[in-house]
């Protein structure tokens, strides 16, 4: 059995603090997280590069995790299609306990070392896929087992953990270790660790998508136009790139249904 070592909070008697003290001290701890992420950028760069390489060959990006870590992976995966206009099976988040565990804890689900691979097999795992385990402690059996089997199958593996020299980091070919230190509430890894994981996931998926050409300049030209706000944003992008007025840009966007296509078709027709 993998043992979890939890470091005591830097603060005592939280239940005796005022609301102001609680908020101030939590914020003080949170300020250390970006600095911890900064230290892990070289590791993250290596993981981004290999992920881009594999996805250019048709591979997909899988996140596997339990609890908060699993939910953060699902969140990042679910945001990629609307933000970057990619298919829903390009980035896939899997959580121990399945979809039920997204909203409520599933007892002992994270303790099954075989289940992660079974979950991934439902997606017809390919040799170009990349598997990233997310676990604050770096000890979650669900993630360890998934990475171990992925390694055995010749897949690229990475991880995002918040403890140094963890079992999961040892399994991963491309470990990203963000050492955030003790949580404000001892063992509550939804706090600093969760914040660190969210920051790293943002950096990872955004960098990958930019490298795959899903951003033009600094614009989300492939975003899904799924609400009024995003349609308005899309119209502004078309106006900026083409010099058209609002009505003409709106008509062009409606015709092609996508910012990139609207701009490219307008530019192409202007040259001919």
N, C-alpha and C positions, 0 to 999 in steps of 0.2 A: 504493500500500500504506500502511495506517495504521501509524505507528510508535508503539511503546510505550516510554514513558520511565519507568524504574523508579528510585525514590529509594533510596539506600543505607541500610541499617539504621543505627540510632543506636548499635549495639553492634558491637564488633569481636571477632574470635577466639572465636566461639561454641563452637568445638570444644575450647577450653581451659577453658571454664567448668565449675564443679562442677554437679551436679544442682540443688542449692539455688540457685545463682546463676542457672541457666537458668530455673527456675520463678519465682523472685522477679522477674527482669527481664521475663519474658513477662507476668506479672501486672501489673507496673508499666505496661507498654504497653497492656494490655487496659483498664486503668482509664480511659484517655483516650477510649475509644470512645463511651460514653454521652454524654460532653460534646460530641463531634462530632455525634452524632445530635440532641442538643438544639438545636444551631445550625440544623439542617435542618427543624425542626418546621413553620415557616411554609410551606415548600415542600410538605411532606408533607400538611399540612392542605388545601391546594388540590387535591392529587391525590385525597385521600379524598373531598372534597366532590363532585368531578366524577364519581368512580367510583360513589358512592351515587346521584347523579342519573341516571346511565346505567343502573345495575342496577335502579332502580325502574321503568324503562321496558322492562325485559326483557333488558337487556344482560348480558354475562358479563365476567369478569375473566381476562385471559390474561397469564401470565408467560412471557417468552422469555429464554433465557440459554444459556451454555455452561459446561462444567466445574462448579466449585463453585457459581457463581452460578445455573446452570441447575438444579442439584440442590436448592439452597435454595428456588427457586421451586416445584419439584415437591413438596418437603416441605410448604411452606405450603399449597399447593393441596390436597394429600391430607389435611391435618388439618382442613380446613373442614367437610366433611360429618359426620364423627363428633362434632366439637365443637359445631357449630351446626345440625345436622340439615338442611343444605341439599343439593340434588341434586348429584351428582358433576360435572355439567357447568356449574356456576355459576362455579367457579374452576378454571382449567386451566393446568397447568405444562408447558411445552415446552422440550426441551433439544436443542442441536445434536448430531446423531448419533443421535437417537432413544433408545428405552428402553435400548439397549445401553450408552449413555454414562452412565446412572445409576450403574452399577457399575464401569465401566472406561472409560478415555479412548478416544475415537475420533479417530484422527489426522486433522488438518486439517478436521474437521467444522465448526469455528467460523469457518472462512475463507470459507465459501460465503454470499455476500450475498443469494442468491435463496431459500435453503432455508427460512428462517423463515416467509416468506409461504406457501410451498407447504405447510408443516406446519400453518399456521393455516387454510388453505383446506379442509383435511379436516374442519374443524368448522363449515363453512358460516358464515363470518364475517358478522356483522350490523352495521348502522350504529350500533347502540347499544353494541357491545362496546368494552372498554377494553384497550389493549395496553401492558404495562409491560415494558420491557427492563431486565434486571439484568446488570450487568457492572462488576466492580471497577475495571478500567482505564478503562472508558468508550470503548474502542476496538474491541470485538469486531465483526467484519464481519457475522456472523450476526444480531446484534442491530441494528446500523446499518441493514442492508438491510430487516429486518422492520419497523422503525419508519418508515423512509422510505416503504415501500410502504403501510403503514397510514395514514400522513399523506395520501398521494396518494388513498387510497380514502375519505378524510373521517372516519376513526376518531379517537377520542381516544387520545393516546399519552403515556406517562410513562416515567420511568426511575429506577433506583436505581444510582448510581455513586459511586466513592470517589476520583475525581480531579477537580480543578477545570477548568472550561471544556473538557470533553471533547467529541469528535465526537458521542457518543451523547446527551449533554445538549443539544447544539445541535439534534439531530433531534427530541427529545421536547418536546411542548407543555407538559408538567408535569414538569420535571426535579427529582429529589431528589438533592442532592449532599452526601454525607457524607464530609468530608475527614479521613481518619484518620491521614494521614502515613505515614512509612516503616514497612514491616513488620519484625518482629523478625528473621526470616530474609528477606533482600532478595528481593522479588518474590513471596513466598509469600502470595498474597492470600486463601488459605483461613483466614488468621489474623485480623488486625484487620478487614480488609475483609469477610471472611465473617461475623464477629461483628456488624458494623454492619448488613450486609444482613439478617441474621436478625432483629435488633432492629426494623428498619424494617418488614420483612414482618409481624412480629407485630403491630406498631402499626397498620399499614395494614389488614390483613384483619380484625382484631378490631374496629377502629373502624367499618369498613364494615358488618360484621355487626350490631353494636349499633345503628347507624343504620337498618339494615333491619329492626329489631325481633326479632332472633334471640336476644336476652338479656332476661330479666325481672329488674329489680333488679340484682343482681350474679350471677345464676344462669344456667347453661347449660340452660335449660328445654327446648330442642329437641335436646339431645344424643342420639346413638344409644346405646341401652342394649345394648351389644355384649359386656359381660362382667360378672362378678359384682360387681366394684368399682363399676362405673357404675350397675348396678341398685340397689345399696345407697345410692349417692349420690342417685339419683332418689327412692328411698323417703324419705330424710331431707328432701329438698326438699318433697315432698308433705306430710309431717308438719308441717314448719315453716309452710307456707302454709295448711293446712286445720285444724290442731289435732288431726288424727286420730292414733290410736295406730299403732304399727308394722304390726300385722297388717292393719288397715283400709287404711292407706296403701299397703301392698304389694299388696293385692287390687285397689285402685283403679288403681294403676299397671299391673298385669298386664292389667286389663280394657281400658285405653285405649292402652297401649304407648308412652306419651309423657308426660313430666312436665307440659308445658303443657296437653295435652288432659285429663289427669287432674284438674289443678287447676281448669281452666275448667269442666269438666262438673260437678265437685263444687260449685263456687260457684254455678253456674247452677241446679242442683237444689235447693240450700239456700234460694235466693231464691224458688223457685216454691212 
